[in-house]
Amino acid sequence: MCGITGFFDTTISTSKETLIGIVTRMSDRISHRGPDDSGIWIDEQNGVALGFRRLAILDLTPTGHQPMPSADGRYFIVFNGEIYNFQSLRDELNRLGHNFRGTSDTEIMLASISQWGLKAAVQRFNGMFAFALWDRLKHTLSLVRDRLGIKPLYYGWCGKTLLFGSELKALRAHPDFNASINRDALVSFIRYSYIPAPDTIYRSIHKLPPASILTIHSQQNKDTSNTCNYWSANEVVQNGIANPFIADDAETINTFGTLLSESLKLRMIADVPLGAFLSGGIDSTTIVSLMQKQSRLPIRTFTIGFSENGFDEAGYARKVASHLRTDHTELYISPEQTREIIPRLPTLYDEPFADPSQIPTFLVSQLARQHVTVSLSGDGGDELFGGYNRYFWVDRLWKQTSLFPTGIRNTLACGLSLLTPQQWSWILKLANPKLPNPADKVQKLTEVLSAANPMDIYLSLVSKWKQPDEIVIDGSEPIGILTNRSNWIKTRSIAENMMALDQVTYLPDDILAKVDRASMGNSLEVRAPFLDDHTLFEFAWKLPLKMKIRNGQGKWILRQILGKYVPEEMINRPKMGFGVPIDAWLRGPLRTWANDLIEENRLQKEGFLRPEKIQKKWQEHLSGKQNWQYDLWNVLMFQSWLEEQNS
């Protein structure tokens, strides 16, 4: 895992010394992504500069140094990620006459590109990756990102110069960088808590979409660049539905379990210490169980605990670790320690990002990095195997509520709104003391009752501000995947519709972005076996929905696999999520900080957000009349980011 950056000055008017100075500054801005080594390479005649920061995982010797040339000198590459099938590719290339001086996957990538061409080679790569490739023969720069967007890659034209990098802070170090804020992207952020690809908070900069290759030719402007897709998540979904895996339960469980075990075997290869995150939930426990099965030594596992009720999963993780006999490290974090991370978030994420689980994700990465350099995670299990409650909750509830006329549903929704969240929490806790987040469930029920169709419910559930353009000055919501329903995948069920949409929006732009910045901010590589093996992903979509959601529970097939390794009581427990008590903090220790950021005169002076609706929600939240924690957190994270930009 590393950091890459660079630029392509199509004017070819910059001196060698200037090229070196600029790309070095860009690379230095992402030194946290690669503290072990650094390198630059320039092609002065073509205005190309490549920068690299290395976190050494495979081939710790100088033969793994980047930027790396191909054996014939035609290509130069800077690469962030891991190609897990590099050994089988190496064996095939050896038979074709290639020889290698080192043992890195980067060298295998270059040989594969030389042998089969860029697109055909990338289609053979099994792993997570983002790389830039300069072709000295054709004078082309190609930017490539992995299939599901695990590794980030930003790019954009600033004048006649194309900038690129793993993080926006690297691009900002270039003297031509244009920091003009994209108000339309801000509208999306206020709605979703993240900025969907291909937009960023800057008008001139974009996220390279997953499974894309962008190619720019020397001395040609941005209008002649070419983008192609080498793989499609949508096509995988449609192909899986059209060609399902037909077998009985036992054979299906065995086949999938074997695929997952083989995938994990490759992802446990590293020349540095390796471990795994363990929350005690289905996904991470499945990963750790199968890892431990394949290891002679105890697997290193890591979890953090919180003192706040309803947010601490450390006890579950402790029981799992004890049962599996892992080498477990647990650290309880005080609320004060947790809140200390908040001022670092704007720098860590580079653009507004408001998923509150960014805080514990950073903390568990920080803990793991004290002991290992690589950690495996269960990311993707929810989206791929029906883990989120909304996948079966919306379907079931819609079937029940749609029997009532629209007028009656709207009346019921209004009735639910008459009580405050605190009152609903008190009532529902009396009925079921173990019910998590009761007030949130009532709010979601209100949204369901007001919806015209099931996918309206989905859009409402993934939206924090329902009309975000009302508070962003001169901003209008851009057309994207979630706002253009004509492009939505048609699947077998409401649940699969939601899962498919999450996989191309929420997963890459929220979950994976969060994990990448939190982990790489601590110089830790995180591997996601459910996602970075496209063959496993493709097989999962061939599974009938009943193998994922059954008897009102998600992740059915994972539960069956996991049942071979841990007792049932460790599997069947309420889903908690990975969060922090933002609602209470905003009424308590964060109140002054928040109040300063959204003060009415300040908002008017800055000119991005209209203060009236923000102040109304702020007062309702402080009084306890409503819980607007997520709406307000989005605004506060933008304001905090803007403050850091102006400092």
C-alpha positions as CSV (number, residue, x, y, z in Angstrom):
1,M,0.0,0.0,0.0
2,C,1.4,3.3,-1.0
3,G,0.8,6.8,-2.2
4,I,1.1,8.0,-5.8
5,T,1.0,11.4,-7.4
6,G,2.3,13.4,-10.4
7,F,1.3,15.6,-13.3
8,F,1.4,15.9,-17.0
9,D,2.3,19.4,-18.2
10,T,1.1,19.4,-21.8
11,T,2.8,22.8,-22.5
12,I,6.2,21.1,-22.0
13,S,7.6,24.4,-20.9
14,T,8.8,23.6,-17.4
15,S,12.4,23.0,-16.5
16,K,13.8,19.8,-15.1
17,E,14.6,21.4,-11.8
18,T,11.1,22.8,-11.5
19,L,9.5,19.5,-12.4
20,I,11.5,17.8,-9.7
21,G,10.7,20.4,-7.1
22,I,7.0,20.3,-7.7
23,V,6.5,16.6,-7.8
24,T,8.7,16.2,-4.7
25,R,6.4,18.6,-2.8
26,M,3.3,16.7,-4.0
27,S,4.8,13.4,-2.9
28,D,5.8,14.8,0.5
29,R,2.2,15.8,1.2
30,I,1.3,12.1,1.3
31,S,4.3,10.7,3.2
32,H,2.0,9.1,5.7
33,R,0.8,6.7,2.9
34,G,4.4,5.5,2.5
35,P,6.9,6.1,5.2
36,D,9.4,3.4,4.1
37,D,10.7,4.8,0.8
38,S,10.1,7.5,-1.8
39,G,10.9,8.1,-5.4
40,I,10.4,10.5,-8.3
41,W,10.8,10.2,-12.1
42,I,10.5,12.8,-14.7
43,D,10.4,12.9,-18.5
44,E,11.4,16.5,-19.1
45,Q,10.8,16.4,-22.9
46,N,7.2,15.5,-22.4
47,G,6.4,17.3,-19.2
48,V,5.7,14.2,-17.1
49,A,6.5,13.8,-13.4
50,L,5.7,10.8,-11.3
51,G,6.0,10.7,-7.5
52,F,5.8,7.8,-5.1
53,R,5.7,7.1,-1.4
54,R,6.1,3.4,-0.3
55,L,4.7,1.4,2.5
56,A,6.7,-1.8,1.9
57,I,4.5,-4.9,2.1
58,L,6.0,-7.3,-0.5
59,D,9.7,-7.4,-1.6
60,L,11.1,-5.1,1.0
61,T,14.4,-4.8,-0.9
62,P,15.3,-2.0,-3.3
63,T,14.0,-4.1,-6.3
64,G,10.5,-3.0,-5.2
65,H,11.4,0.7,-5.5
66,Q,9.1,2.9,-7.5
67,P,8.6,4.7,-9.9
68,M,9.5,1.4,-11.7
69,P,10.4,0.9,-15.4
70,S,9.4,-2.1,-17.4
71,A,12.2,-4.4,-18.5
72,D,12.3,-2.9,-22.0
73,G,12.2,0.6,-20.7
74,R,8.9,1.5,-22.5
75,Y,6.7,2.0,-19.4
76,F,7.1,3.7,-16.1
77,I,4.6,3.1,-13.3
78,V,3.6,4.3,-9.8
79,F,1.3,1.9,-8.2
80,N,-0.8,1.8,-5.0
81,G,-2.3,-1.5,-3.9
82,E,-1.8,-5.2,-4.0
83,I,-2.2,-7.7,-6.9
84,Y,-2.9,-11.0,-5.0
85,N,-2.6,-13.3,-8.0
86,F,0.8,-11.9,-9.0
87,Q,2.5,-15.3,-8.4
88,S,0.4,-17.1,-10.9
89,L,0.8,-14.3,-13.4
90,R,4.6,-14.5,-12.8
91,D,4.6,-18.2,-13.5
92,E,2.7,-17.7,-16.7
93,L,5.0,-14.9,-17.8
94,N,8.0,-17.0,-17.0
95,R,6.7,-19.6,-19.4
96,L,6.4,-16.8,-22.0
97,G,10.1,-15.9,-21.7
98,H,10.0,-13.1,-19.1
99,N,12.7,-12.8,-16.4
100,F,12.4,-10.9,-13.2
101,R,15.0,-9.3,-10.9
102,G,12.8,-8.9,-7.8
103,T,9.7,-10.4,-6.2
104,S,7.3,-7.4,-6.2
105,D,3.8,-7.5,-7.8
106,T,4.7,-4.1,-9.4
107,E,7.2,-5.8,-11.7
108,I,4.6,-8.4,-12.6
109,M,2.2,-5.7,-13.5
110,L,4.6,-4.1,-15.9
111,A,5.5,-7.4,-17.6
112,S,1.8,-8.2,-17.9
113,I,1.1,-4.9,-19.6
114,S,4.1,-5.4,-21.9
115,Q,2.8,-8.9,-22.8
116,W,-0.9,-8.4,-23.2
117,G,-1.5,-4.6,-23.4
118,L,-3.0,-2.4,-20.7
119,K,-6.7,-3.2,-20.7
120,A,-6.2,-7.0,-21.1
121,A,-3.6,-7.0,-18.4
122,V,-5.8,-5.1,-15.9
123,Q,-8.6,-7.5,-16.5
124,R,-6.3,-10.3,-15.3
125,F,-5.3,-8.4,-12.1
126,N,-7.0,-9.8,-8.9
127,G,-6.7,-7.2,-6.2
128,M,-7.0,-3.6,-5.2
129,F,-5.1,-0.9,-7.1
130,A,-4.7,2.6,-8.4
131,F,-1.8,3.4,-10.7
132,A,-0.4,5.8,-13.2
133,L,1.4,4.4,-16.3
134,W,3.5,6.5,-18.7
135,D,4.0,4.9,-22.1
136,R,7.3,6.3,-23.6
137,L,6.5,4.9,-27.0
138,K,3.0,6.3,-27.5
139,H,3.5,9.3,-25.2
140,T,0.4,8.5,-23.2
141,L,-0.4,8.7,-19.5
142,S,-3.0,6.2,-18.2
143,L,-4.7,6.4,-14.9
144,V,-6.3,3.1,-13.7
145,R,-8.5,2.3,-10.7
146,D,-9.6,-1.1,-9.3
147,R,-13.0,-2.6,-10.0
148,L,-14.9,-1.6,-6.8
149,G,-13.0,1.6,-5.9
150,I,-11.0,0.3,-2.9
151,K,-8.0,2.5,-3.7
152,P,-8.6,6.2,-4.4
153,L,-7.4,8.2,-7.4
154,Y,-8.1,11.8,-8.0
155,Y,-7.3,13.8,-11.2
156,G,-8.1,17.0,-12.9
157,W,-7.0,19.7,-15.4
158,C,-5.6,22.9,-14.0
159,G,-4.9,25.0,-17.0
160,K,-2.9,22.8,-19.4
161,T,-1.6,20.5,-16.7
162,L,-3.2,17.3,-15.6
163,L,-2.7,16.5,-11.9
164,F,-3.3,13.2,-10.2
165,G,-2.8,11.6,-6.8
166,S,-4.0,9.2,-4.1
167,E,-5.2,12.2,-2.0
168,L,-6.3,15.7,-2.8
169,K,-3.6,17.2,-0.6
170,A,-1.0,16.0,-3.1
171,L,-2.8,17.9,-5.9
172,R,-3.1,21.0,-3.8
173,A,0.7,21.2,-3.6
174,H,0.9,21.9,-7.3
175,P,1.3,25.7,-8.1
176,D,-1.5,25.5,-10.8
177,F,-4.1,23.9,-8.5
178,N,-7.5,25.6,-8.7
179,A,-9.3,25.6,-5.3
180,S,-12.6,26.8,-6.6
181,I,-15.4,25.1,-4.6
182,N,-18.0,23.0,-6.4
183,R,-21.3,24.2,-4.9
184,D,-23.2,21.4,-6.7
185,A,-21.0,18.8,-5.1
186,L,-21.6,20.5,-1.8
187,V,-25.4,19.9,-2.3
188,S,-24.7,16.2,-2.8
189,F,-22.5,16.1,0.3
190,I,-25.2,17.8,2.5
191,R,-27.6,15.0,1.3
192,Y,-25.4,11.9,1.6
193,S,-22.6,12.8,4.0
194,Y,-20.1,12.1,1.2
195,I,-19.5,13.5,-2.3
196,P,-20.4,10.9,-5.0
197,A,-17.9,10.1,-7.8
198,P,-16.9,11.6,-10.1
199,D,-17.3,14.9,-8.3
200,T,-15.1,16.3,-5.5
201,I,-15.4,19.5,-3.5
202,Y,-13.2,21.2,-6.1
203,R,-14.7,22.2,-9.5
204,S,-11.5,21.2,-11.4
205,I,-10.8,17.9,-9.7
206,H,-12.6,14.5,-10.1
207,K,-12.5,11.0,-8.7
208,L,-11.6,8.4,-11.3
209,P,-14.6,6.1,-11.2
210,P,-14.0,2.4,-10.3
211,A,-13.0,0.0,-13.1
212,S,-11.9,2.9,-15.3
213,I,-8.9,3.6,-17.5
214,L,-8.3,7.3,-18.4
215,T,-5.7,7.9,-21.1
216,I,-4.2,11.2,-22.1
217,H,-2.0,11.7,-25.1
218,S,1.0,14.0,-25.0
219,Q,0.4,17.6,-26.2
220,Q,-3.3,17.0,-26.4
221,N,-5.8,18.8,-24.3
222,K,-8.4,17.4,-21.9
223,D,-11.1,17.2,-24.7
224,T,-9.2,14.4,-26.4
225,S,-8.6,12.2,-23.4
226,N,-10.2,8.8,-23.5
227,T,-11.9,6.9,-20.7
228,C,-13.0,3.2,-20.9
229,N,-14.3,0.7,-18.5
230,Y,-12.7,-2.7,-18.2
231,W,-15.3,-4.2,-15.9
232,S,-18.8,-3.4,-14.7
233,A,-20.5,-4.0,-11.4
234,N,-23.9,-3.5,-13.0
235,E,-23.1,-6.2,-15.6
236,V,-22.0,-8.5,-12.8
237,V,-25.3,-8.0,-11.1
238,Q,-27.3,-8.6,-14.2
239,N,-25.3,-11.6,-15.2
240,G,-25.6,-13.1,-11.8
241,I,-29.3,-12.7,-11.8
242,A,-29.6,-14.2,-15.3
243,N,-27.2,-17.1,-14.5
244,P,-27.8,-18.1,-10.8
245,F,-25.8,-20.8,-9.0
246,I,-28.3,-23.6,-8.6
247,A,-27.5,-26.1,-5.9
248,D,-28.9,-27.2,-2.5
249,D,-27.9,-25.3,0.6
250,A,-25.1,-27.7,1.7
251,E,-23.4,-27.5,-1.7
252,T,-23.8,-23.8,-2.0
253,I,-22.3,-23.2,1.5
254,N,-19.4,-25.5,0.8
255,T,-18.6,-23.9,-2.6
256,F,-18.7,-20.4,-1.3
257,G,-16.8,-21.3,1.8
258,T,-14.0,-22.8,-0.3
259,L,-13.8,-19.7,-2.5
260,L,-13.6,-17.4,0.5
261,S,-10.9,-19.6,2.1
262,E,-8.8,-19.6,-1.0
263,S,-9.2,-15.8,-1.3
264,L,-8.1,-15.3,2.2
265,K,-5.1,-17.5,1.7
266,L,-3.7,-15.1,-0.9
267,R,-4.6,-12.1,1.2
268,M,-2.6,-13.4,4.1
269,I,0.7,-13.2,2.1
270,A,2.9,-10.4,3.3
271,D,6.5,-9.8,4.2
272,V,5.4,-7.8,7.3
273,P,3.3,-8.4,10.4
274,L,-0.4,-9.0,9.6
275,G,-3.6,-9.0,11.6
276,A,-7.3,-8.3,11.4
277,F,-10.0,-5.9,12.7
278,L,-12.4,-7.8,15.0
279,S,-15.7,-6.1,16.0
280,G,-17.4,-9.4,17.0
281,G,-19.9,-8.9,14.1
282,I,-20.7,-11.4,11.4
283,D,-18.3,-10.0,8.8
284,S,-15.1,-9.6,10.8
285,T,-15.7,-12.8,12.8
286,T,-16.0,-14.8,9.6
287,I,-12.8,-13.3,8.2
288,V,-10.9,-14.0,11.5
289,S,-12.3,-17.5,11.8
290,L,-11.1,-18.5,8.4
291,M,-7.8,-16.8,8.9
292,Q,-7.2,-18.7,12.1
293,K,-8.1,-21.9,10.5
294,Q,-5.3,-21.5,8.0
295,S,-2.7,-20.2,10.5
296,R,-0.4,-22.2,12.8
297,L,0.1,-19.1,15.0
298,P,-2.6,-17.1,16.7
299,I,-3.9,-14.3,14.4
300,R,-3.4,-10.8,15.7
301,T,-6.9,-9.2,16.2
302,F,-7.8,-5.6,17.3
303,T,-10.8,-3.9,18.7
304,I,-11.5,-0.7,20.5
305,G,-14.1,-0.2,23.2
306,F,-16.2,2.8,24.3
307,S,-17.7,3.6,27.6
308,E,-21.0,4.9,26.1
309,N,-23.9,2.5,26.3
310,G,-25.1,1.3,22.9
311,F,-21.8,1.9,21.1
312,D,-19.4,-0.6,22.7
313,E,-18.8,-3.9,20.8
314,A,-15.6,-4.8,22.6
315,G,-17.2,-7.4,24.8
316,Y,-18.5,-9.3,21.8
317,A,-15.1,-9.2,20.1
318,R,-13.4,-10.3,23.3
319,K,-15.6,-13.5,23.5
320,V,-14.9,-14.3,19.9
321,A,-11.2,-13.8,20.3
322,S,-11.2,-16.0,23.4
323,H,-13.1,-18.7,21.6
324,L,-10.9,-18.6,18.5
325,R,-7.7,-18.2,20.6
326,T,-6.5,-15.2,18.6
327,D,-3.7,-12.9,19.9
328,H,-6.2,-10.2,20.8
329,T,-5.5,-6.5,21.6
330,E,-8.3,-4.4,23.1
331,L,-8.2,-0.7,24.0
332,Y,-10.9,1.3,25.7
333,I,-11.1,4.9,24.5
334,S,-12.5,7.6,26.6
335,P,-14.9,10.1,25.1
336,E,-12.3,12.8,25.5
337,Q,-9.8,10.7,23.4
338,T,-12.4,10.1,20.8
339,R,-13.3,13.7,20.4
340,E,-9.6,14.7,20.1
341,I,-9.7,13.2,16.6
342,I,-12.4,15.6,15.3
343,P,-10.0,18.6,14.6
344,R,-7.8,16.2,12.5
345,L,-10.7,15.1,10.2
346,P,-10.5,17.9,7.6
347,T,-6.8,17.3,7.0
348,L,-7.3,13.5,7.0
349,Y,-10.1,13.4,4.4
350,D,-9.1,16.5,2.3
351,E,-12.8,17.2,1.4
352,P,-16.0,17.3,3.5
353,F,-16.8,13.8,4.8
354,A,-19.3,13.2,7.5
355,D,-19.7,9.5,8.3
356,P,-19.3,9.6,12.1
357,S,-17.8,6.1,12.1
358,Q,-14.7,7.8,10.6
359,I,-13.6,8.4,14.2
360,P,-13.6,4.9,15.5
361,T,-12.2,3.6,12.2
362,F,-9.2,5.9,12.7
363,L,-8.8,4.8,16.3
364,V,-8.8,1.1,15.5
365,S,-6.4,1.6,12.7
366,Q,-4.1,3.6,15.0
367,L,-4.2,0.7,17.5
368,A,-3.5,-2.0,14.9
369,R,-0.6,-0.1,13.4
370,Q,1.2,-0.3,16.8
371,H,1.5,-4.0,16.2
372,V,1.1,-4.8,12.5
373,T,1.5,-3.2,9.0
374,V,-1.4,-5.1,7.3
375,S,-4.9,-5.7,8.7
376,L,-7.8,-7.6,7.1
377,S,-11.4,-6.3,7.4
378,G,-14.9,-7.5,6.7
379,D,-15.9,-4.4,4.7
380,G,-18.4,-5.2,1.9
381,G,-20.1,-8.0,3.8
382,D,-23.2,-5.8,4.5
383,E,-23.6,-4.6,0.9
384,L,-22.9,-8.0,-0.7
385,F,-24.8,-10.3,1.6
386,G,-27.8,-8.3,2.7
387,G,-26.5,-7.1,6.1
388,Y,-28.2,-3.7,6.4
389,N,-31.6,-3.8,8.1
390,R,-33.1,-1.7,5.4
391,Y,-32.6,-4.5,2.8
392,F,-35.3,-6.7,4.4
393,W,-37.0,-4.1,6.7
394,V,-38.1,-1.8,3.7
395,D,-39.5,-4.7,1.7
396,R,-41.4,-6.2,4.6
397,L,-42.8,-2.8,5.8
398,W,-43.7,-1.7,2.3
399,K,-45.8,-4.8,1.8
400,Q,-47.7,-4.0,5.0
401,T,-48.1,-0.2,4.7
402,S,-48.9,-0.1,1.0
403,L,-52.2,-1.9,1.7
404,F,-53.4,1.5,3.2
405,P,-54.4,4.4,1.0
406,T,-51.9,7.3,0.7
407,G,-54.0,9.6,2.9
408,I,-54.1,7.2,5.8
409,R,-50.3,6.6,5.6
410,N,-49.7,10.3,5.6
411,T,-52.0,10.8,8.6
412,L,-50.1,8.0,10.5
413,A,-46.8,9.7,9.6
414,C,-48.0,13.0,11.0
415,G,-49.2,11.2,14.2
416,L,-45.7,9.7,14.8
417,S,-44.2,13.1,14.5
418,L,-46.3,14.5,17.4
419,L,-43.9,12.9,20.0
420,T,-40.3,13.9,20.4
421,P,-37.4,11.4,19.9
422,Q,-36.9,11.3,23.7
423,Q,-40.5,10.5,24.3
424,W,-40.4,7.7,21.7
425,S,-37.2,6.3,23.2
426,W,-38.8,6.2,26.7
427,I,-41.9,4.5,25.4
428,L,-40.2,1.9,23.3
429,K,-37.5,1.2,25.9
430,L,-40.3,0.3,28.3
431,A,-41.7,-2.2,25.7
432,N,-38.3,-3.5,24.7
433,P,-35.2,-2.4,26.8
434,K,-32.8,-4.1,24.4
435,L,-34.1,-2.3,21.3
436,P,-31.2,-0.2,19.8
437,N,-31.8,3.4,18.6
438,P,-35.6,3.3,19.1
439,A,-36.1,7.0,18.1
440,D,-34.3,6.5,14.8
441,K,-36.5,3.6,14.0
442,V,-39.6,5.7,14.5
443,Q,-38.2,8.4,12.3
444,K,-37.5,5.8,9.6
445,L,-41.0,4.5,9.9
446,T,-42.3,8.0,9.4
447,E,-40.4,8.2,6.1
448,V,-41.7,4.9,5.0
449,L,-45.3,5.9,5.6
450,S,-44.8,9.1,3.5
451,A,-43.2,7.3,0.5
452,A,-44.8,6.7,-2.8
453,N,-42.8,3.6,-3.6
454,P,-40.1,1.4,-2.1
455,M,-37.2,3.1,-3.9
456,D,-38.4,6.5,-2.5
457,I,-37.9,4.9,0.9
458,Y,-34.4,3.9,0.0
459,L,-33.5,7.4,-1.3
460,S,-35.0,8.9,1.9
461,L,-33.0,6.5,4.1
462,V,-29.7,7.3,2.5
463,S,-30.4,11.1,2.5
464,K,-29.6,13.2,5.6
465,W,-31.0,16.5,4.3
466,K,-34.0,15.7,2.1
467,Q,-33.9,19.0,0.2
468,P,-30.2,19.9,0.4
469,D,-30.3,22.5,-2.3
470,E,-32.5,24.6,0.0
471,I,-29.5,25.4,2.2
472,V,-26.6,25.6,-0.3
473,I,-26.4,29.0,-1.9
474,D,-26.2,28.9,-5.7
475,G,-26.0,25.1,-5.7
476,S,-28.1,22.6,-7.5
477,E,-28.0,18.9,-7.1
478,P,-26.0,17.2,-9.9
479,I,-27.3,14.3,-12.0
480,G,-25.7,11.2,-10.7
481,I,-26.4,7.5,-10.1
482,L,-28.9,8.0,-7.3
483,T,-30.7,11.0,-8.9
484,N,-31.1,9.4,-12.3
485,R,-33.5,6.5,-11.8
486,S,-33.5,5.5,-15.5
487,N,-30.0,4.1,-15.0
488,W,-30.9,2.0,-11.8
489,I,-30.4,-1.7,-12.2
490,K,-33.6,-3.7,-12.3
491,T,-33.1,-6.8,-10.1
492,R,-35.3,-9.6,-8.7
493,S,-36.3,-7.7,-5.6
494,I,-36.4,-4.5,-3.7
495,A,-33.6,-5.7,-1.5
496,E,-31.3,-6.5,-4.4
497,N,-32.1,-3.1,-5.9
498,M,-30.8,-1.4,-2.8
499,M,-27.8,-3.7,-2.5
500,A,-26.8,-3.0,-6.1
501,L,-27.1,0.7,-5.7
502,D,-25.1,0.7,-2.4
503,Q,-22.3,-1.2,-4.2
504,V,-21.7,1.6,-6.7
505,T,-22.4,4.6,-4.5
506,Y,-22.2,4.3,-0.7
507,L,-19.6,1.5,-0.7
508,P,-16.9,3.2,-2.8
509,D,-17.5,6.8,-1.9
510,D,-18.3,6.4,1.9
511,I,-17.2,3.1,3.3
512,L,-14.0,2.5,1.3
513,A,-13.0,6.2,1.3
514,K,-13.4,6.2,5.1
515,V,-11.3,3.1,5.6
516,D,-8.6,4.2,3.2
517,R,-8.0,7.6,4.8
518,A,-8.3,6.3,8.4
519,S,-5.9,3.4,7.8
520,M,-3.4,5.2,5.5
521,G,-3.4,8.1,7.9
522,N,-1.8,5.6,10.3
523,S,0.4,4.0,7.6
524,L,-1.6,0.8,7.8
525,E,-2.7,-1.3,4.8
526,V,-6.2,-2.7,5.1
527,R,-7.3,-5.6,2.9
528,A,-11.0,-6.3,2.2
529,P,-11.4,-10.0,1.1
530,F,-15.1,-9.6,0.3
531,L,-14.3,-6.9,-2.3
532,D,-10.8,-7.0,-3.6
533,D,-11.3,-10.5,-5.1
534,H,-13.6,-9.9,-8.1
535,T,-14.2,-13.6,-8.7
536,L,-15.7,-13.9,-5.2
537,F,-17.8,-10.8,-5.8
538,E,-19.1,-12.2,-9.1
539,F,-19.9,-15.5,-7.5
540,A,-21.8,-13.8,-4.6
541,W,-24.1,-12.2,-7.1
542,K,-25.0,-15.6,-8.6
543,L,-26.3,-16.6,-5.2
544,P,-30.1,-16.6,-4.9
545,L,-31.4,-13.9,-2.5
546,K,-32.5,-16.6,-0.1
547,M,-28.9,-17.5,0.5
548,K,-28.4,-14.0,1.8
549,I,-31.7,-13.0,3.4
550,R,-33.7,-15.7,5.2
551,N,-36.1,-15.7,8.1
552,G,-35.9,-12.0,8.6
553,Q,-32.1,-12.0,8.8
554,G,-29.3,-11.0,6.5
555,K,-26.0,-12.7,5.7
556,W,-27.6,-16.2,6.0
557,I,-24.7,-17.9,4.1
558,L,-22.1,-16.2,6.2
559,R,-23.9,-17.3,9.3
560,Q,-23.8,-20.9,8.2
561,I,-20.1,-20.8,7.5
562,L,-19.4,-19.0,10.7
563,G,-21.5,-21.6,12.7
564,K,-18.7,-24.1,12.0
565,Y,-16.3,-22.1,14.1
566,V,-18.2,-20.2,16.8
567,P,-21.3,-20.9,19.0
568,E,-24.6,-19.6,17.8
569,E,-24.9,-17.1,20.7
570,M,-21.9,-15.3,19.3
571,I,-23.6,-15.0,15.8
572,N,-27.1,-14.0,16.6
573,R,-27.1,-10.6,18.2
574,P,-28.5,-7.2,17.1
575,K,-26.5,-5.2,14.6
576,M,-24.9,-2.2,16.2
577,G,-22.9,-0.4,13.6
578,F,-19.6,1.4,14.3
579,G,-20.5,4.8,15.6
580,V,-20.1,7.4,18.3
581,P,-22.8,9.3,20.2
582,I,-22.8,12.5,18.1
583,D,-26.3,13.4,19.2
584,A,-25.3,13.7,22.9
585,W,-21.9,15.3,22.2
586,L,-23.6,18.1,20.2
587,R,-25.8,18.9,23.2
588,G,-22.8,18.6,25.6
589,P,-19.0,18.8,25.1
590,L,-19.2,19.7,21.4
591,R,-21.9,22.4,21.8
592,T,-19.6,25.4,21.8
593,W,-17.5,24.1,18.9
594,A,-20.6,23.5,16.8
595,N,-22.3,26.7,17.7
596,D,-19.2,28.7,16.6
597,L,-19.1,26.9,13.3
598,I,-22.7,27.5,12.4
599,E,-23.2,30.9,13.9
600,E,-25.6,32.9,11.7
601,N,-23.3,35.9,10.9
602,R,-20.5,33.5,10.1
603,L,-22.6,31.5,7.7
604,Q,-23.8,34.7,6.0
605,K,-20.3,36.1,5.7
606,E,-18.9,32.9,4.2
607,G,-21.7,32.7,1.6
608,F,-22.0,28.9,1.1
609,L,-24.9,27.9,3.4
610,R,-28.2,29.6,4.3
611,P,-28.4,29.9,8.1
612,E,-32.2,29.8,8.7
613,K,-32.9,26.1,8.3
614,I,-29.6,25.2,9.9
615,Q,-30.3,27.3,13.0
616,K,-33.8,25.9,13.2
617,K,-32.5,22.3,13.3
618,W,-29.8,23.3,15.7
619,Q,-32.2,24.7,18.2
620,E,-34.6,21.7,17.8
621,H,-31.7,19.4,18.4
622,L,-30.5,21.3,21.5
623,S,-34.0,21.3,23.0
624,G,-34.4,17.6,22.4
625,K,-37.4,18.1,20.2
626,Q,-35.7,16.3,17.3
627,N,-32.5,14.4,16.8
628,W,-30.8,16.1,13.9
629,Q,-27.4,14.7,14.6
630,Y,-26.6,13.5,11.1
631,D,-28.0,16.6,9.3
632,L,-26.0,18.8,11.6
633,W,-22.9,16.7,11.4
634,N,-22.8,17.1,7.6
635,V,-23.0,20.9,8.0
636,L,-20.4,20.9,10.7
637,M,-17.9,18.8,8.7
638,F,-18.2,21.2,5.8
639,Q,-17.7,24.1,8.1
640,S,-14.7,22.5,9.8
641,W,-13.2,21.7,6.4
642,L,-13.8,25.2,5.1
643,E,-12.1,26.6,8.3
644,E,-9.1,24.4,7.6
645,Q,-8.9,25.6,4.0
646,N,-8.9,29.2,5.0
647,S,-6.4,28.8,7.8
